[in-house]
């Protein structure tokens, strides 16, 4: 990926998909099954999502500095990575605006 916009787009999609899996698969499995309470694999996915989110924040900061975004827009993009489906919406808006 050569541009910061492409990196942001990729990380927004990865973070969004992992957040959806975390919300709609991980949480029910963790709290509704015995296997989910003791499984190390399921815990590793949550840890991986945390690392993806950190990389997402770094790509947002890189894109924001490069495109001279306001602090409010940067904050909204960072928050979009924490709400299911919001990163997909934010990604589309940013790509349309800056491509």
C-alpha positions in Angstrom: 0.0 0.0 0.0 1.6 3.1 -1.2 -0.7 5.8 0.1 -1.9 6.7 3.5 -5.5 6.7 2.2 -5.1 3.1 1.0 -3.6 2.1 4.4 -6.5 3.9 6.2 -9.0 2.1 4.0 -7.5 -1.3 4.7 -7.2 -0.8 8.4 -10.8 0.6 8.6 -12.1 -2.5 7.0 -9.9 -4.9 9.1 -10.9 -3.1 12.3 -14.5 -3.0 11.3 -14.7 -6.7 10.5 -12.8 -7.7 13.6 -15.1 -5.5 15.7 -18.2 -7.1 14.2 -16.8 -10.6 14.8 -15.9 -9.6 18.4 -19.3 -8.2 19.0 -21.6 -10.7 17.4 -19.5 -13.9 17.7 -16.9 -13.5 20.5 -19.1 -12.1 23.2 -22.0 -14.6 22.8 -19.6 -17.5 22.7 -17.6 -16.2 25.7 -20.6 -15.7 27.9 -23.0 -18.4 26.7 -20.8 -21.4 26.4 -18.4 -23.2 28.7 -15.8 -23.5 25.9 -15.7 -19.7 25.4 -14.9 -19.2 29.1 -11.7 -21.3 29.0 -10.6 -21.1 25.3 -7.3 -19.4 24.7 -8.0 -19.1 20.9 -11.0 -16.9 21.6 -9.0 -14.7 23.9 -6.3 -14.3 21.3 -8.8 -12.9 18.8 -9.7 -10.2 21.2 -6.0 -9.3 21.7 -5.5 -9.2 18.0 -8.4 -6.8 17.6 -6.8 -4.6 20.1 -3.6 -4.5 18.1 -5.6 -3.8 14.9 -7.2 -0.9 16.6 -3.9 0.6 17.6 -2.7 0.3 14.0 -6.0 1.9 12.9 -5.4 4.9 15.2 -1.9 5.3 13.8 -3.1 5.2 10.2 -5.8 7.8 11.1 -3.2 10.1 12.6 -0.9 9.7 9.6 -3.8 10.4 7.2 -5.0 13.3 9.3 -1.6 15.0 9.3 -1.1 14.4 5.6 -4.5 15.7 4.7 -4.5 18.5 7.4 -7.7 17.3 9.0 -9.2 19.1 12.0 -8.8 17.6 15.4 -12.6 17.0 15.6 -12.5 15.0 12.4 -9.5 13.0 13.7 -11.4 12.3 17.0 -14.5 11.2 15.1 -12.5 8.8 13.0 -10.8 7.3 16.1 -14.2 6.9 17.7 -15.6 5.3 14.5 -13.2 2.4 15.1 -15.0 1.6 18.4 -18.6 1.5 17.1 -19.8 -1.5 15.0 -20.4 -0.5 11.4 -19.2 3.1 12.0 -15.7 2.4 10.6 -17.3 1.3 7.3 -19.3 4.6 7.0 -16.3 6.7 8.0 -14.1 4.9 5.5 -16.5 5.5 2.6 -16.9 9.2 3.5 -13.1 9.8 3.8 -12.3 7.9 0.6 -14.9 10.0 -1.3 -13.7 13.2 0.1 -9.9 12.7 -0.4 -9.7 10.5 -3.5 
